[in-house]
Amino acid sequence: MKKAKPISRGRASRKTAKKKRWLGSEGRKFLIIFSLLLVFAATIYHYREALAYYFAFKSKKVSHDQELFDVRNYQVLSERGNKAIGLDVSQYQGYIDWDKTDSIENTFPLDFVFVRATAGKDLVDSRFNYNWKNTEDSHLIRGAYHYYRPDEPSLEQALNFINTVKLRPGDLPPVLDIEQLPRRQPLDSLRKGLRRWLDAVEKHYKVRPIIYSGQKYYEDFLKQEFPEYKFWIANYNFFVERMDDSWLCWQFTEKANVPGIEGNVDLNLYNGTREDIIRMTLGADEKIKP
């Protein structure tokens, strides 16, 4: 009778190791897929009300000019509490029918607007005069902002804004929009230039300006350098749905749809109510209402 060949321990070990590797690989794939499904399910649950609103809205076959802004925008606005809602515009929005610009989806009323007035030392926004005039008689509380160009003379930029914008009681304080770093000067020169612009504009209008910037720029450069100023911060992160308590305003999207405006527009939340905004307008301490 033939003796059975002994099983090679080396071959068995190799088969076992291969099986373990296969199981390990498949196990990792399963965990990754399972984790992704959990994240997806959690996201769907978190945005359940916004998604229900979205699909209900889409099923009505509304006209093109009633497009729904994205789900995150709805989520942010629906959870804002009593915070006021505003927009900011420039020549890039083209013609705006301000008679229609009063709310979003007939659900979220608009309270304020910032209009770009100037950029750099000599540019005046081509739509500023129209937008400024038409917002004066609207229900929106209005303000004007200047886009700062780091490599251009700061005092000439301040003069450009001052010569263009005539603020009245009921208007918001002027805004300095700084988003870029200089290409031809050190950061210390930029700091001095920003300070000169802010001081010149405050001296002229008798009110401290607001500073606008992106969150990273603010945290890396502005927060420590200008602690006495109020900040309007841009952050479009999909997973950020509430503003920081230290921000005056939060620009949470650049892709919203607003009646009377073709294409996308920026939306903002003010860290307070409409009445709080009125209290910070020019002349508010003399009880002058917009």
C-alpha positions in Angstrom: 0.0 0.0 0.0 1.3 3.4 -1.0 2.1 5.8 1.8 0.3 9.1 1.5 2.7 12.0 0.8 3.1 14.3 3.7 1.7 17.7 3.3 4.4 20.2 2.9 4.3 22.7 5.7 5.8 25.3 3.5 3.1 25.0 0.9 0.4 25.1 3.7 1.9 28.1 5.3 2.0 29.9 1.9 -1.7 29.1 1.3 -2.7 30.3 4.7 -0.8 33.5 4.4 -2.3 34.1 1.0 -5.8 33.5 2.3 -5.1 35.9 5.2 -3.9 38.5 2.8 -7.0 38.1 0.7 -9.3 38.3 3.7 -7.4 41.3 4.9 -7.7 43.1 1.6 -11.4 42.2 1.2 -12.0 43.3 4.8 -10.4 46.6 4.3 -12.5 47.2 1.1 -15.6 46.2 3.0 -14.8 48.7 5.9 -14.1 51.5 3.4 -17.4 50.9 1.5 -19.3 50.5 4.7 -17.8 53.8 6.1 -18.7 55.6 2.9 -22.2 54.4 3.1 -22.5 55.5 6.7 -21.2 59.0 5.7 -23.7 59.1 2.8 -26.6 58.0 5.0 -25.6 60.5 7.7 -25.4 63.3 5.1 -28.8 62.4 3.7 -30.3 62.4 7.2 -28.7 65.7 8.1 -30.1 67.4 4.9 -33.4 65.6 4.9 -35.5 68.7 5.3 -33.6 70.6 2.6 -33.7 67.6 0.2 -37.5 67.2 0.8 -37.9 70.9 0.0 -35.7 70.5 -3.1 -37.5 67.6 -4.6 -40.9 69.1 -3.8 -39.9 72.3 -5.4 -38.5 70.6 -8.5 -41.7 68.6 -9.0 -43.7 71.7 -9.5 -42.1 72.4 -12.9 -41.4 76.0 -12.1 -40.0 78.4 -14.7 -36.3 78.8 -15.2 -36.0 82.1 -13.3 -37.2 80.3 -10.2 -34.2 78.0 -10.0 -33.5 76.6 -6.6 -30.2 77.4 -5.0 -28.2 74.4 -3.7 -29.3 72.4 -0.7 -26.5 73.7 1.7 -27.8 77.3 1.2 -31.2 76.2 2.2 -29.8 74.4 5.2 -27.8 77.4 6.4 -30.7 79.8 5.9 -33.2 77.6 7.6 -31.0 77.2 10.7 -29.9 80.8 10.9 -32.3 81.7 13.8 -33.0 85.4 13.7 -29.9 86.5 11.8 -30.5 88.9 9.0 -29.8 87.9 5.4 -28.0 90.1 2.8 -26.2 90.0 -0.5 -23.3 91.8 -2.1 -23.1 92.8 -5.8 -20.8 94.4 -8.3 -20.7 95.1 -12.1 -20.3 91.3 -12.6 -24.0 90.8 -11.8 -25.0 93.1 -14.7 -28.4 94.6 -14.7 -30.4 94.1 -11.5 -34.1 94.6 -11.2 -34.2 95.9 -7.6 -38.0 95.8 -7.5 -37.8 92.0 -7.5 -34.9 91.7 -5.1 -36.7 91.3 -1.8 -36.5 87.7 -0.8 -35.1 84.2 -1.7 -37.7 81.7 -2.9 -40.4 83.8 -1.2 -39.2 82.2 2.0 -36.2 84.1 3.3 -36.5 87.9 3.3 -33.4 90.0 2.4 -32.4 92.7 4.8 -29.2 94.3 3.6 -26.9 94.7 0.6 -23.3 95.7 0.1 -22.5 97.4 -3.3 -19.0 97.5 -4.8 -18.1 101.1 -5.4 -14.4 101.2 -6.3 -11.3 99.0 -6.8 -7.7 100.2 -6.6 -6.6 103.8 -7.1 -8.8 104.7 -10.0 -11.5 102.1 -10.9 -15.2 102.9 -10.2 -17.5 100.0 -10.6 -19.5 100.4 -13.8 -22.8 99.5 -12.1 -22.2 101.4 -8.8 -24.2 104.5 -9.6 -27.2 102.5 -10.8 -27.1 100.1 -7.9 -26.5 102.7 -5.3 -29.4 104.9 -6.5 -31.8 102.0 -6.7 -31.0 100.5 -3.3 -31.6 103.9 -1.7 -35.4 103.6 -2.1 -35.6 99.9 -1.5 -36.3 98.1 1.8 -32.7 96.9 1.9 -30.1 98.5 4.3 -27.2 99.4 2.0 -23.5 99.8 2.3 -20.6 100.3 -0.1 -17.2 98.5 -0.3 -13.8 99.1 -1.9 -11.7 96.3 -3.4 -8.1 96.9 -2.2 -5.2 96.3 -4.6 -2.1 95.7 -2.5 0.5 97.1 -5.0 -1.3 100.4 -5.5 -0.9 103.5 -3.3 -3.3 103.2 -0.3 -4.1 106.8 0.1 -5.0 107.1 -3.6 -7.3 104.1 -3.1 -8.9 105.8 -0.1 -9.5 109.0 -2.1 -11.0 107.0 -4.9 -13.6 105.6 -2.5 -14.2 108.9 -0.7 -14.8 110.7 -4.0 -17.2 108.1 -5.3 -19.3 107.2 -2.2 -21.6 109.7 -0.5 -22.8 108.0 2.6 -26.0 109.2 4.3 -27.7 108.5 7.6 -29.0 105.0 7.5 -26.2 103.6 5.4 -23.8 101.0 6.7 -20.1 101.8 7.5 -17.7 101.5 4.6 -16.1 98.2 3.9 -12.5 97.4 2.9 -12.2 94.2 0.8 -8.7 92.7 1.1 -8.1 89.3 -0.5 -4.7 89.4 -2.1 -1.1 89.5 -1.0 1.3 92.0 -2.6 3.6 90.9 -5.4 6.0 93.9 -5.3 6.2 94.9 -1.6 6.8 93.2 1.8 3.9 92.3 4.2 4.9 95.1 6.5 4.2 97.6 3.7 0.8 96.0 3.1 -0.1 96.4 6.8 0.9 100.0 6.8 -1.1 100.6 3.6 -4.2 99.0 4.9 -3.9 101.0 8.1 -3.6 104.2 6.1 -6.7 103.4 4.0 -8.7 102.6 7.1 -7.6 105.7 9.0 -8.3 108.0 6.0 -11.8 106.6 5.4 -12.7 106.6 9.1 -11.6 110.3 9.4 -13.7 111.2 6.4 -16.9 109.4 7.3 -16.6 109.6 11.1 -17.2 105.8 11.5 -14.8 102.8 11.7 -14.8 100.7 8.5 -15.5 97.0 8.4 -12.9 94.6 6.9 -13.9 91.8 4.5 -11.6 88.8 3.7 -11.5 85.1 3.4 -11.2 83.1 6.6 -7.6 81.8 6.0 -6.4 85.3 5.1 -8.1 86.7 8.2 -6.7 84.1 10.5 -3.1 84.1 9.0 -2.7 87.9 8.6 -5.5 90.2 9.7 -6.9 88.8 13.0 -3.8 89.7 15.1 -2.9 92.9 13.2 -6.4 94.6 13.3 -8.1 93.5 16.5 -10.1 96.6 16.9 -12.0 96.1 13.7 -15.1 94.1 12.9 -14.8 91.4 10.2 -16.9 90.1 7.4 -15.6 86.7 6.6 -16.0 84.5 3.5 -16.1 80.7 4.0 -17.9 78.5 1.5 -17.0 75.2 3.1 -19.8 72.7 2.4 -19.6 71.3 6.0 -19.7 74.7 7.7 -23.3 75.7 8.4 -22.9 78.2 11.3 -21.0 81.4 11.6 -18.3 82.0 14.2 -19.6 84.2 17.0 -16.7 86.6 16.5 -17.6 87.4 12.9 -19.8 90.4 12.1 -20.9 88.9 8.8 -20.5 85.6 7.1 -20.4 85.2 3.3 -21.4 81.6 3.1 -21.9 81.1 -0.6 -21.1 82.7 -4.0 -23.6 80.6 -5.9 -27.1 81.6 -4.8 -30.0 82.6 -7.0 -31.8 85.8 -6.1 -34.9 87.2 -7.9 -34.1 90.2 -10.2 -30.5 89.0 -10.7 -29.2 86.8 -13.6 -26.7 84.2 -12.6 -25.1 83.6 -9.2 -24.7 86.0 -6.4 -23.1 86.1 -3.0 -25.2 85.6 0.1 -24.4 86.7 3.7 -25.6 86.4 7.2 -25.3 89.2 9.7 -24.5 88.2 13.3 -27.7 89.7 14.6 -31.2 90.9 13.6 -32.3 93.5 11.2 -32.8 95.9 14.1 -29.1 95.2 15.1 -28.0 96.2 11.6 -30.0 99.4 11.9 -28.3 100.3 15.1 -24.9 100.2 13.5 -25.8 102.4 10.5 -24.6 106.0 10.2 -26.7 108.3 12.4 -28.3 105.5 14.3 -27.2 107.1 17.6 -29.3 110.1 16.7 -32.2 107.7 16.1 -32.1 108.3 12.3 -33.8 105.3 10.6 -33.0 104.1 7.0 
